[in-house]
Amino acid sequence: MLKRSLKFILFCSFIFSTGLLSCDSTLKPVDKDFGIYAVYGMLDLRKDINYIRVRDLNVPFTESATREIDAEVTLENLNSGFTEVLERNRRLFNGVYQHNFKIEQEIEANTEYQFTITRSDGASLILNATSPSYPEPIAEPVNQDCYTPIDVTFNPMYKGTIVYLIEYKVGDTLRQGSFTLKNESIQGTGASFTFTPIDLLKVVPGSRGAFRCTELTVPEFNITYRHFSEGFYEKFYENKFEAFESTQRFGSYYEDTLTIPIDDSRVCPPDCIFTKPNSEENE
């Protein structure tokens, strides 16, 4: 049976420290050069509480100027019509105040959300993002030998991107290979990939190219993945930088881990090496 575990992994190689997204945004700026507000944050489907940071771009970046912020912030679930007025949490960090707005509503899969900031004079910033689907990943076959290809399917994935690590452990060392899975076809379809354990042991950086499944500390491979909604990964993690959008990062994602057990019994050949008995060698 497939064992499926959950864990939180930081993908330092491709995630900013704030974890940010932007898509389908509109802006009514007062300052034509810099806009009204900077927005940093994303909606995590697995969290009960999310935070979005907002900064006024038209005030100096000093402690006194950032103490207060002229902003009413709401998040609307456009599928259900539910609108939440967000509570502000303020903290002093490196000499300036940060204003983080707390989201307590459940973030639903495949749902469009509208994040709105309104200033007292009526100027506003509106950002829209659609959360990714939440498919149940399926791996098959499992508990097979190191030479049997394994198909992993996410269905339905809709449009979006999954960035994943395939991890295994030899001795005390955790090794991993990083991959990207995209789905750009029509909604309602799935996405899949195939890997063969023995091939992965040969190509992952840090491997000496001679590992076999019999050397695994635990006979399993963990696929740790982060599922981004459409446009998130493509805009910010594939060297497609746009100065204006760099201050308008808002969207949705989730991360999870799929554990795939394998049979690490020796397969003869090539895991077994046969030698002739001494009596035969001396003949």
C-alpha positions, 0 to 999 in steps of 0.5 A: 500500500502506498504510504503518503506522508506530509511535511513542510520543506523549504525549497531554497533554490527557487523560493523567495523568503517571503514566498510570493505570487502575482497574476492578473493584476490591475492598478489605479496608481496615484504615483505613476512611477511607483504605484500605490502599494507593494504586496508580498504574500501568497495563499497556502491551501494547507494553512489555517491562517495566511498573512499578506504584507502590504507597504505604502510605496508613497512614504519614506522607508523610515520608522516614523513614516511606516508606523501607520498605513492608510489601507483597508484590505479585503480578500474575496472568494469570487466563487462564493462571494464571501468577503473578509476584512483583514486584520492588521498585525504590525511589527518593527523590523530593521528600523521600519514597520511591517504591516501584515494582514491576517487571512483566516478564511479557508483557502479552497482549491481551484478558486479565484480570489480577489485581494483589494487594498483601498486608501481613504481617498478612494485609490485602490489596488486589486490583485486576482489569483486562482488557487491551484487544483488539489489532486490526489497524487497516485504512484504505481506500481509500488513495492517493486524492484529498483529496475521497474519504472514508476508512474506518478500522476496528478489528476486533475491538475488543471493549468499550473506548475509542480516543482518537485524533489525526488529524495532518497537516503544512502547512509546518513546523506539525503540526496535529491534531484530537482525537477519541474512538471507543467500542465499547459493543456485544457482544464480537467486534464492531469499531468504525470511523470515516470522515473526508474529508481536505479536511473535516479541513483545514477544521475542525482548530483552527489551520487558516485554513480554506483548506488543500488537500491540495496544500499538505501538506508530506507527502501523508499523514495520521497517526492516532495513537491510544491504546486503553483497556480498558473503563472506563479513559477513562470513569472518569478522563478524562470528569470522573467523579471518585470520591475513593476510586477516585482512589487505586486506578488500575490497568489496561491500554492501548497506543498506536500510529500508523496512516499513511494516504498520499493522492494530493495531485495537483490535482483540477480543479476545485476545486484548479485555477483557470482563467483566460482567455488574455490574447488572449481577455480583450482581445477 
